[in-house]
Amino acid sequence: MRRREERLPPSGAGLMRYFSEEGSGIKVSPKAVVGFSVGSILLVFLLHLMA
């Protein structure tokens, strides 16, 4: 019996299909990234006020 293969649409006009794979890198939540960014901005702002 022939196996049924899933065919992907042809990639054209610069469109590519990316598959998400879990890597073994550091995982950081989006809330932590936003919090760190806002904290860094506030720190720089306060340092400018002190100078």
Beta strands, then each sheet from edge to edge (+ up, - down):
end
